[in-house]
Amino acid sequence: VIKRFDFVAGDLFKVEFGYEVDTVLYSNILHIYNESQNSKMFKRIYKSLKLGGRLILVDLFLKNNRAEPFDAAMFSLTMLLFTATGRTYTFKETEALLKKNGFGKFSRCELGKGSSVIEAVKI
């Protein structure tokens, strides 16, 4: 299976991803950046994906009350204290940001302890 993957190393905001790719994995990155930076990244990813290509986000996500799940809320506090712009996003915020950048057909799977997967499709 590993032969079916291409790993791209480098600065996320500078490295070329290629074009017409099937899937991009954005794992534990969302919480590091503010909305503007993530939006810039989603635009780059959108351009690299083929039509119908998928963006897979793995991260900690908050419910709309921003206090649950507990692990995601505590992680958001940690990001506030120790990073310049990092924080934990809600599902709603993340999906709105993805939609703004051309993605749709969202699905999600909760992994436990606040971690979840959001799948977004280039439409």
C-alpha positions in Angstrom: 0.0 0.0 0.0 2.8 2.4 0.8 3.8 2.5 -2.9 0.5 4.2 -3.6 1.4 7.2 -1.5 3.7 10.2 -2.3 5.0 12.0 0.7 6.0 15.7 0.2 8.4 17.2 2.6 9.0 20.9 3.1 7.3 24.1 4.2 3.5 23.6 3.8 3.1 27.1 2.4 5.9 26.8 -0.2 6.3 23.2 -1.4 4.6 22.1 -4.6 1.9 19.4 -4.1 1.5 18.5 -7.7 -1.8 18.5 -9.7 -4.7 16.1 -10.1 -3.9 14.3 -6.9 -6.5 12.0 -5.4 -6.2 12.7 -1.7 -4.4 15.1 0.6 -4.0 14.2 4.3 -4.0 17.3 6.6 -3.3 15.5 9.9 -2.9 17.5 13.2 -2.1 20.7 11.3 -5.4 22.6 11.5 -5.0 23.6 15.1 -1.5 25.1 14.5 -2.7 27.9 12.3 -5.3 30.7 12.3 -8.3 30.9 10.0 -6.5 33.0 7.4 -3.5 30.6 7.2 -5.7 27.5 7.0 -7.8 29.2 4.3 -4.6 29.9 2.3 -3.6 26.2 2.7 -7.1 24.9 1.7 -6.9 27.0 -1.5 -3.5 25.5 -2.3 -4.8 22.0 -1.6 -8.0 22.6 -3.6 -5.9 23.6 -6.6 -3.8 20.4 -6.3 -6.7 18.0 -6.2 -8.5 16.5 -9.1 -12.3 17.1 -9.4 -13.8 14.7 -6.8 -10.5 14.5 -4.9 -10.6 14.3 -1.2 -9.1 16.3 1.6 -8.9 14.3 4.8 -8.5 16.3 8.0 -7.5 14.6 11.3 -7.5 16.8 14.3 -9.1 17.6 17.6 -12.5 19.3 17.1 -14.8 21.1 19.5 -18.6 20.9 19.6 -20.4 24.2 19.1 -20.5 24.9 22.9 -16.7 25.1 22.7 -16.4 23.2 26.0 -16.7 19.6 24.8 -15.2 17.2 24.3 -13.1 17.9 27.4 -9.8 16.8 25.7 -10.3 19.1 22.8 -11.2 22.0 25.0 -8.1 21.5 27.2 -6.0 21.2 24.0 -7.4 24.5 22.8 -6.4 26.2 26.1 -2.9 24.8 25.6 -2.7 26.2 22.1 -3.9 29.6 23.4 -1.2 29.6 26.1 1.8 28.3 24.0 1.3 29.3 20.4 0.9 32.6 18.5 -2.2 31.7 16.6 -3.2 28.1 17.3 -6.5 26.9 18.6 -9.0 24.1 18.3 -11.9 24.6 15.8 -15.5 23.4 15.9 -16.8 21.1 13.2 -19.1 24.0 12.0 -16.2 26.5 11.8 -14.0 24.0 9.9 -16.7 23.0 7.4 -17.6 26.7 6.8 -13.9 27.4 6.0 -13.7 24.4 3.7 -16.9 25.4 2.0 -15.5 29.0 1.5 -12.6 27.4 -0.4 -14.7 25.2 -2.7 -15.1 22.0 -0.8 -18.3 20.2 -0.1 -19.8 16.7 0.5 -18.6 16.6 4.1 -18.5 13.5 6.2 -17.0 13.0 9.6 -16.0 10.2 11.9 -15.3 10.7 15.6 -12.2 8.7 16.7 -12.5 9.4 20.5 -11.0 11.8 23.0 -11.9 14.7 20.9 -10.1 13.5 17.7 -12.1 13.2 14.6 -11.7 12.9 10.8 -13.5 15.3 8.4 -13.5 14.3 4.7 -14.2 17.1 2.2 -14.5 16.7 -1.5 -13.4 19.0 -4.3 -16.7 19.9 -6.1 
